[in-house]
Amino acid sequence: MNTKSPWFMLIVAQGTTILGASLVFPFYLIFIREVGASFTQFGLAYGLFTLSSAIVHRWIGTLTDYIGRVPFLVANAWGMALLFLLLPIVTAIWQVYALQILLGIFGAMQKTSEKALLADLTEYRSRGQRIGRYHFWTAISSGLAIIGGGMLIDFFTLDIIFYTGSIILFISGWVMLGIVEPFRLSDTNTKEGTH
């Protein structure tokens, strides 16, 4: 496999992103419980995550067609890295709510951009096979991160997974900068002279 191909770079970058995120999210329940959240507050926190994500998906999808998918994938990685650094210092439920809204927005950036870029980088006839391979590698990253996260918490503290996840996400953003996108609508409009 060509290690400089956009396809390979996407697998490495998103595998790293999922590694960083999966290190944290399964154990996030413990964190929210430590803040003192009830099940109602926990449900509200996750609901805010999902609703904020839903609200921005359509805009992000349209913007990625013009700006490109990679800038949104990088924004997701670095934005999540920053938020993971803030999570250990959260002391009140309203802070959890605010961070959940931001996590939902960054999550929408990743979800929409990843899927659009997957479609851009695959041909119709082999799309299912290529996407299957892609999800194989990203699922491996996720599984290893969950196992590693449990071990880190056992040997250190819950906070260490947030810091480790942040570092991994920051690195994944740098890797994503190496992805060359096949096209953007803004490139097409500029070439045709229709700004």
N, C-alpha and C positions, 0 to 999 in steps of 0.2 A: 504494500500500500504506500502511495506517495505521501510522505509525512508533511509535505508543504501544501497538499491539496486542501481546499476549503472544507471538504467533507471530513477529512481526518482531523483538521483543526477544530471543527465543530464538535466532533466526538470527544476530543481531549478537553476542550473548553467547557462544554456542558457537563461532561462527566465530572470535571473538577467542581463546577458549580453545584451539581447535585450532591457531590461528596460533602462539600461545606454545609449545604442546607440540611442534608439528612443527618449530619452529625448532631444538629441542634433540635430539629422539629420533633422527633419522637420523645425527647426528654423535656420539651417545652411545657408539657403538662405538669411536671414536677415544679418547674419554675413558677408557673402561674399559681399553683397551690401554695407555694412558699410566700407569695405576695399576699395571700390570705383570701383569695377569690373563692366565692361560693360557686356551685354548679350553674346558677343563673348568670353570674358574672362571667364565668368561663364560656358559657354559651353565647353571651353577648359579645365577648372578645372575638370568638371565632366567627360569629355572624358579621361583625364589622369588617373582619379580614375578607370574607367572601363577598360582601356587598360592595366594599370599596374596589375590589378587583373587578367585579361585574360592571360597575359604573364606568371604569376607564378602558375596558377591553376594546370597545368599538373605536374609540379615538386613537388608541395606540395602534390598532390594526391599520387604520387609515394612514397614520403618520409614518409607520414603518414602510409603507409603499413609497413614500416620497423621500424620507430621510435615510432609510435603510434599516435592516434588522439588527445589525451589529451594534450600533450606538445604544439601542434599547437593551440588548443583552449585557453590554458593558455597564450601563446605568444600573441594571438590576444587580449585577455582581457587586459593584462598588457600593451601591446604596444599601444592600443587605449587609455587606461587610461593616458599614458604619453603624447600622441599627443593631447588629449583633454585639458591637462594643458598648452600646447604650443599655442593652437588656440587663446586664448584671447590676447596674446601679438603680434600676427601677424599684421604687418603694411604695407606690400607690397604684390602685387599680386604674385610675384615669390615665396614668402614663402607659399602662399596658394597652388600654383602648387606643390611644394615640399611635403607639407603635404598631398595633395590629392594622390600623388603617393604612399606614405607610407600607407595612409588609405586604398588604393586599395589592397596593398600587405597583410595588416592585415585582410582586409575583405575576401580575397581569403582563408586565413588560416581558418577563421571561417566557411565560406560557405562549403568548401570541407571537412573539418574535421567533421563538424556537420553531414553532410549527410552520410559520411562513418560510423561514430559512430552510427548513427540511424540504419543503415543497420546491423551493428555488433550486436546491442542490441535487434533486433527484429527477430522473426521467420517468415518464408515465409507466413504461413497460416494466421497470424494475423498482418502482417506488416502494411497494410493500416490502420487498426483500431488504432493501437498503434501510428503511425505517425500522424494520424488525431487528437488523444488526445494530442500529443506533441505540434502540431501547435495550438491547441485550447489554451493551457496555455501560449505559447510564444506570441500569438497574443493578449491575455488579457494583458500581460506585456507591450507590445508595445502600446496598446491603452491607458492604464493608464499613461504611461510615456509621451505620447503626451499631454494628458490633464494636467498632472502635470507640464510639461515644460512650457505650456502656462501660467499657474498660477504663476510659479516662475518668469517668465519674467515680468509679470504684477506687482508683488510685489517687485521685486528686479531689477536685470539687466540681460542683455543677458549673461554676463560672468558667472553668477551663475549656469546656466545649464551645462556649460562646466566643472566646478569644481564638481558639483553634479554627473554628468555623469561619471567623472573620478573616483570618490570614489566608485560608484556602480560597475564600470567595474573592479576595483582593487579587490573588494570583490568577484565578480564572478570568478575571477582567482583563488582565494583561495578555493572557493567551488569546482571548477573543479579539483583541486588537489586530492579531495576525490573520484573521479571516478576511478573505477578499470576496465580497459579494458579487454575484453574477450581474446584477443590474438593479436600478431603482427607477421609479417613474420620473423622478426629477432629472435623471440623466437622459431619458428618452425625450422629455419636453425640451431640454436645452439643445439637444442635437437637432430636433425638428424646428427649432426657432420659436416655439410656443412656450413662453415663460409662464 
